[in-house]
Amino acid sequence: MTNLTPNSSFSVTLRLQIPNRVGMLASVTQAIATSGGNLGQIDLIEQTRQQSIRDLSVDAASTEHAESIVQAVKALPEIKVINVYDRTFNLHRGGKISIASRIPLKSVSDLAMAYTPGVGRICNAIAQNPEEVYNLTIKRNTVAIVTDGSAVLGLGNLGPEAALPVMEGKAMLFKEFAGIDAFPICLATQNTEEIIQAVKNIAPVFGGVNLEDIAAPRCFEIEQRLRQELDIPVFHDDQHGTAIVTLAALFNALRVVHKSITDIRIVINGAGAAGVAIAHLLRKAGAEKIWMCDSKGIISTSRTDLTPEKQEFAVKAQGTLAGAMQGADVFIGVSAPGVLTPEMVASMAKDPIVFAMANPIPEIQPELVGNKVAVIATGRSDYPNQINNVLAFPGVFRGALDCRANTITTTMYLEAASAIASLVKPSDLDREHIIPSVFDDRVVGAVAGAVQRAARDEGIAKR
């Protein structure tokens, strides 16, 4: 498999003592380049006539690659490696989020109003009219990010503590992109009933619930039950966020190749939470021919091992992923690294579209099929067309909270996908630009507006 591109997730800072002579720093940068590292910022920390101390930031492709770069620098004569810092670990040290007061407490009168005895008046007002909780507390702008740690990223069942860094990161994205106060809730249980009850018990604090990294098929029941039993929006981002952004990218990819969603055959590899949700949304958008595959091959009506979620998408065809790919127009991968081969891609229909979204290593490296596909997208930021959930969930919740929708519907998903796709102007649309950047500041507003319009059309907006 092609080596991954160096990226900041495997970034290190080397603090070096370097003789203050012409060419010494160049020998360091040459060693880094020869080792395949991507040199970033160089900071001068201290300098005398004899020597300098510098910090060099370097991106690597993996932990092992970073170590090989460090060893290459250590092997240089007269260069002393004082320390090596893992920049990603340093960024997480102490956690990534905090709680801050919205108003200052500078006097006794401030304290009397913000806390006792003045706060008692607010408590009574809410007790008399529970709807006032949205006006007088944080509830109107707060989301719980709930996980049981059973499906953390692509890493598996790591448990609640190991899931916390992901949930902290999610909270950062909510705040930075949509101004929403979100808080990680990592539950020390993987029992479906206990998770449902725990979320119901904390719901009074929150205006919405974002379920995250909960394994299938448990995640389906948890989401369904919470939607039925709570009066605030519940959204499983691994399912619906992924589906929204995938559909948005597909809308534009089909425009590039001049095909209709009703005419194409789509192969989805991966029949977990994301794969099933993508299939559902594509079907709602008009897709009629969807073949799903799991680790055992095509989801076929002849199989007896299918869950109810898989049975819904069973087809008469049988065989392997390779067989499913023959003549397919679109491949959507939410599965595992390296499962798609160049030969499979070559067997697809004319102008094939490949979305290889496994992270961090996609189902196929884009370099292997760059000239054989009309459009390719991944989940990575170092290739064109990154399919990233952050394009969806901040705007979806921003819209739902602002109009006080008590649920999030399929119509909202469809409108959100259309809104994201519409941000790529026809003049800008090409095989390497089918989806807006995650840093495009129009995205949240466009998605939030689309969600609110859909909520009002469906009669589920309270304001």
C-alpha positions in Angstrom: 0.0 0.0 0.0 1.2 3.5 -0.8 2.7 5.3 2.1 0.5 7.9 3.8 1.2 11.6 3.4 2.9 13.2 6.4 0.3 15.1 8.4 0.0 17.1 11.6 -1.7 14.2 13.6 1.8 12.7 13.7 3.7 15.9 14.3 6.7 16.3 16.6 8.9 19.1 17.7 12.6 18.5 18.0 14.6 20.8 20.2 18.1 20.7 18.9 21.5 22.2 19.9 23.2 23.1 16.6 26.8 24.5 16.1 26.5 28.1 14.9 28.2 27.5 11.6 27.1 27.8 8.0 25.5 24.6 6.7 24.7 22.9 10.1 21.0 23.7 10.1 20.9 22.7 6.4 22.2 19.3 7.3 19.3 18.8 9.7 16.7 19.9 7.2 18.3 17.6 4.6 18.1 14.6 7.0 14.5 15.3 7.7 13.6 15.6 4.0 15.6 12.4 3.2 13.6 10.6 5.9 10.3 11.7 4.3 9.3 14.2 6.9 7.5 17.4 6.1 9.3 20.3 7.8 7.2 23.0 9.4 8.0 25.9 11.7 11.6 26.6 12.8 11.9 28.7 16.0 15.2 30.1 17.4 15.1 29.6 21.1 18.6 30.7 22.1 21.8 31.6 20.3 25.4 32.3 21.2 28.5 32.7 18.9 29.2 29.0 19.3 25.8 27.4 19.1 22.1 27.8 18.7 19.1 26.0 20.2 16.1 25.6 17.8 12.7 24.0 17.8 11.8 22.3 14.5 8.3 21.1 13.9 8.0 18.1 11.6 5.0 16.2 10.2 5.3 12.4 9.9 3.0 9.7 8.5 2.9 7.5 11.6 4.5 7.1 15.0 7.1 4.7 13.5 7.9 7.2 10.8 8.3 10.0 13.4 10.7 7.9 15.3 12.8 7.2 12.1 13.0 10.9 11.5 14.2 11.5 15.0 16.9 8.8 14.7 18.1 10.3 11.4 18.6 13.6 13.1 20.3 12.0 16.1 22.8 10.3 13.7 24.1 13.6 12.5 27.5 14.6 13.9 27.7 17.6 16.2 23.8 17.8 16.4 22.4 17.2 19.8 18.8 16.3 20.3 17.8 17.9 23.6 14.2 16.8 23.6 11.4 15.5 21.4 7.8 16.6 21.9 4.8 14.9 20.4 2.7 17.9 19.4 -0.6 16.1 19.4 -0.1 14.7 22.9 1.0 18.2 24.1 -2.2 19.7 22.6 -4.3 17.3 24.6 -2.4 17.7 27.9 -4.8 18.9 30.6 -7.8 18.5 28.2 -9.0 20.7 25.4 -12.0 22.4 26.8 -13.0 24.4 29.9 -16.1 26.0 31.4 -16.1 29.8 31.6 -18.5 32.2 33.3 -20.6 34.3 30.8 -20.9 37.2 33.3 -18.3 38.6 35.8 -18.8 38.4 39.5 -17.3 41.6 40.9 -19.5 42.6 43.8 -21.8 41.3 46.5 -24.8 42.4 44.5 -23.5 40.4 41.5 -23.2 37.4 43.7 -26.7 37.9 45.2 -28.3 38.0 41.8 -26.3 35.2 40.2 -26.5 32.9 43.2 -28.4 32.9 46.5 -30.7 34.5 47.3 -31.6 36.0 43.9 -31.4 32.7 42.0 -34.3 31.4 44.0 -36.6 33.8 42.1 -35.4 32.2 38.8 -36.0 28.7 40.1 -39.5 29.5 41.1 -40.2 31.1 37.7 -39.1 27.9 35.9 -41.1 25.7 38.3 -44.2 27.7 37.5 -43.5 27.7 33.7 -41.0 25.0 32.7 -40.6 26.5 29.2 -38.7 29.4 30.9 -35.8 27.0 31.3 -34.9 27.8 27.7 -34.8 31.6 28.4 -33.2 31.6 31.9 -30.6 28.8 31.7 -27.9 27.4 29.4 -30.4 24.7 28.0 -31.2 26.6 24.9 -27.6 26.5 23.6 -26.2 23.3 25.1 -25.7 19.8 23.7 -24.7 16.6 25.4 -22.2 14.5 23.5 -22.9 11.0 24.7 -20.9 7.9 24.2 -20.2 4.5 25.7 -16.8 4.2 24.1 -17.7 1.1 22.2 -16.8 2.3 18.7 -14.2 5.0 19.1 -13.2 6.3 15.7 -11.9 3.3 13.8 -10.1 2.0 16.9 -12.9 -0.2 18.4 -14.2 -0.7 21.9 -11.8 1.4 24.0 -14.1 2.3 26.8 -15.4 5.6 28.1 -12.1 7.1 29.4 -10.3 6.5 26.1 -13.3 8.0 24.3 -13.1 11.3 26.2 -10.5 12.9 24.0 -12.7 12.5 21.0 -15.7 13.9 22.8 -13.7 16.9 24.0 -12.7 17.5 20.4 -16.3 17.3 19.3 -17.2 19.9 21.9 -14.5 22.2 20.5 -16.0 21.8 17.0 -19.5 22.6 18.3 -18.2 25.8 19.9 -15.8 27.0 17.2 -18.0 26.4 14.2 -21.5 27.0 15.6 -21.1 28.8 19.0 -22.8 25.9 20.7 -21.8 24.9 24.3 -21.4 21.1 24.2 -20.1 18.8 26.9 -18.7 15.3 26.8 -20.7 12.6 28.6 -18.8 9.3 28.6 -20.9 6.6 30.2 -19.4 3.7 32.2 -21.9 1.2 30.8 -22.6 -0.5 27.4 -26.0 -1.7 28.4 -28.7 -0.4 26.1 -31.3 0.3 28.8 -28.8 1.9 31.1 -27.5 4.2 28.4 -31.1 5.3 27.5 -32.0 5.9 31.2 -28.8 7.8 31.8 -29.4 10.2 28.9 -33.1 10.7 30.0 -31.9 11.5 33.5 -29.5 14.3 32.3 -31.7 15.6 29.5 -33.1 18.5 31.6 -29.8 20.3 31.3 -29.5 20.0 27.5 -31.2 21.4 24.4 -30.0 18.4 22.3 -28.2 15.1 22.4 -25.4 14.1 20.0 -24.8 10.3 20.2 -21.2 9.4 19.3 -19.1 6.3 18.8 -21.7 3.8 20.0 -21.4 0.4 18.2 -24.0 -1.0 15.9 -26.6 -2.5 16.2 -27.0 -1.1 19.8 -26.8 2.5 18.5 -29.9 2.0 16.4 -32.2 1.1 19.3 -30.7 3.8 21.6 -31.3 6.5 19.0 -34.8 5.3 18.2 -35.9 5.1 21.8 -34.4 8.4 22.9 -36.2 10.1 20.0 -39.4 8.6 21.1 -38.9 9.4 24.8 -37.3 12.8 24.8 -38.7 16.2 23.7 -35.3 17.5 22.5 -33.5 16.6 19.2 -31.3 13.5 19.3 -28.8 13.0 16.5 -26.3 10.1 16.0 -23.5 11.8 14.1 -21.8 8.6 13.1 -25.0 7.7 11.2 -26.6 10.9 10.0 -23.7 13.4 9.9 -21.8 11.0 7.7 -24.9 10.4 5.5 -25.6 14.1 5.1 -22.1 15.0 3.9 -21.8 11.8 1.8 -25.0 12.8 0.0 -23.8 16.4 -0.5 -20.6 15.1 -2.1 -22.5 12.7 -4.3 -24.9 15.3 -5.5 -21.9 17.3 -6.9 -19.9 14.3 -8.0 -22.9 13.2 -10.2 -23.0 16.7 -11.7 -19.3 16.3 -12.7 -20.0 13.0 -14.5 -23.5 14.0 -15.8 -25.3 11.1 -14.2 -28.6 10.9 -12.3 -29.0 9.4 -8.9 -32.0 7.4 -10.1 -30.0 5.7 -12.8 -26.8 4.7 -11.1 -25.8 1.6 -9.1 -24.1 2.3 -5.8 -22.0 -0.1 -3.8 -21.7 0.7 -0.1 -18.9 -1.3 1.7 -19.5 -1.4 5.4 -22.9 -2.2 6.9 -22.6 -0.7 10.3 -24.1 2.5 11.6 -22.7 4.8 8.9 -23.3 2.4 6.0 -26.9 1.8 6.9 -27.6 5.5 7.5 -26.0 6.4 4.2 -28.1 3.8 2.4 -31.3 5.1 4.0 -30.6 8.7 3.0 -29.5 7.9 -0.5 -32.7 5.9 -1.0 -34.7 9.0 0.2 -32.8 11.1 -2.2 -33.9 8.9 -5.1 -31.2 6.2 -5.4 -32.9 2.9 -6.6 -30.0 0.5 -7.0 -27.9 0.1 -3.8 -25.8 -3.0 -3.1 -24.4 -3.2 0.4 -21.5 -5.3 1.4 -20.1 -6.4 4.8 -17.1 -8.5 5.7 -18.8 -11.6 4.3 -19.7 -10.0 0.9 -22.9 -8.8 -0.7 -25.9 -8.3 1.7 -27.9 -11.0 -0.1 -31.5 -12.2 0.4 -30.0 -15.7 0.5 -28.0 -15.1 3.7 -29.4 -16.1 7.1 -27.1 -14.0 9.3 -28.5 -10.6 8.6 -29.6 -8.1 11.2 -33.0 -6.3 10.6 -31.0 -3.2 9.5 -29.1 -5.2 6.9 -32.2 -7.2 5.8 -33.8 -3.9 4.6 -31.1 -3.6 1.9 -30.7 -7.2 0.9 -30.6 -7.9 -2.9 -30.9 -11.1 -4.9 -27.2 -10.8 -6.1 -24.6 -12.9 -4.2 -20.8 -12.8 -4.1 -17.9 -10.7 -2.9 -17.1 -7.0 -3.0 -15.2 -7.6 -6.2 -18.3 -9.0 -7.8 -20.4 -6.2 -6.6 -18.0 -3.6 -8.1 -18.4 -4.9 -11.6 -20.3 -2.3 -13.5 -21.0 -0.1 -10.5 -21.1 3.6 -10.9 -20.3 4.6 -7.3 -18.3 3.1 -4.5 -18.9 4.4 -0.9 -16.5 2.9 1.7 -17.1 3.2 5.4 -15.2 0.0 6.2 -11.6 -0.9 6.5 -8.2 0.1 5.0 -7.1 -1.4 1.7 -10.2 -3.5 0.9 -10.6 -1.9 -2.5 -8.1 -2.8 -5.3 -7.2 -1.0 -8.5 -8.6 -4.1 -10.4 -12.0 -3.6 -8.7 -12.1 0.1 -9.7 -11.1 -0.8 -13.2 -14.2 -3.1 -13.4 -16.6 -0.2 -12.6 -18.8 1.6 -15.1 -17.5 4.6 -17.2 -16.6 7.7 -15.1 -16.6 5.9 -11.8 -17.0 7.8 -8.5 -15.0 6.5 -5.5 -15.6 7.7 -1.9 -13.0 5.8 0.2 -13.8 7.2 3.7 -12.1 4.8 6.1 -9.9 6.8 8.5 -7.1 7.2 8.9 -6.2 4.8 6.0 -8.8 4.7 3.2 -10.2 1.7 1.4 -7.8 2.5 -1.5 -5.0 5.1 -1.7 -6.0 7.8 -4.2 -2.6 7.6 -5.8 -3.4 4.1 -7.0 -6.4 5.0 -9.1 -6.0 8.8 -9.7 -6.3 8.5 -13.4 -8.9 5.7 -13.4 -11.7 7.5 -11.7 -13.8 10.5 -12.5 -14.0 11.6 -8.9 -12.4 10.4 -5.7 -13.0 11.5 -2.1 -11.7 10.4 1.3 -12.1 11.3 4.9 -8.6 12.8 5.1 -7.6 16.5 4.9 -4.4 15.9 2.9 -6.4 14.9 -0.3 -9.0 16.8 -2.3 -12.7 16.3 -1.4 -12.6 15.6 2.3 -15.9 14.2 3.4 -16.0 15.4 7.0 -18.9 15.4 9.4 -18.0 18.8 10.7 -19.7 20.1 7.6 -23.0 18.8 9.0 -23.5 18.5 12.7 -22.7 22.0 13.9 -25.2 23.5 11.5 -27.8 20.8 12.1 -27.8 21.5 15.8 -27.6 25.3 15.3 -30.7 25.2 13.2 -32.6 22.8 15.5 -31.7 24.7 18.7 -32.6 28.1 17.2 -36.1 27.0 16.1 -36.6 24.8 19.1 -37.3 21.7 17.0 -38.1 18.7 19.2 -36.6 16.2 16.8 -34.4 16.0 13.7 -36.0 14.5 10.6 -35.0 12.9 7.3 -36.3 16.0 5.5 -33.8 18.1 7.5 -31.0 15.7 6.5 -31.9 16.1 2.8 -32.1 19.8 3.0 -28.8 20.0 4.9 -27.1 17.9 2.2 -28.5 20.1 -0.6 -27.4 23.3 1.3 -23.8 22.0 1.6 -23.7 20.9 -2.0 -25.0 24.3 -3.2 -22.1 26.1 -1.7 -19.8 24.8 -4.5 -20.5 27.2 -7.4 -21.0 25.6 -10.9 -17.9 27.6 -12.0 -15.8 26.0 -9.2 -17.2 22.5 -9.5 -14.6 19.9 -10.8 -13.3 16.5 -10.0 -11.2 17.8 -7.1 -13.7 20.3 -5.7 -17.1 18.7 -5.0 -17.5 19.7 -1.4 -16.8 23.0 0.5 -13.9 23.3 2.9 -14.7 22.6 6.6 -13.4 26.2 7.2 -15.8 27.7 4.8 -17.7 30.1 7.1 -20.9 29.9 5.0 -21.5 26.2 5.8 -23.0 26.5 9.3 -25.3 29.3 8.3 -26.5 27.5 5.2 -27.1 24.2 7.0 -28.8 25.9 10.0 -31.1 27.8 7.7 -32.0 24.7 5.7 -32.8 22.8 8.9 -35.0 25.6 10.3 -36.9 25.9 7.0 -37.5 22.2 7.0 -38.6 22.2 10.7 -41.1 24.9 10.0 -42.5 23.2 6.9 -43.0 20.0 8.9 -44.6 21.9 11.8 -42.0 20.8 14.4 -40.5 24.2 15.2 -41.5 25.8 18.5 -40.3 29.2 17.5 
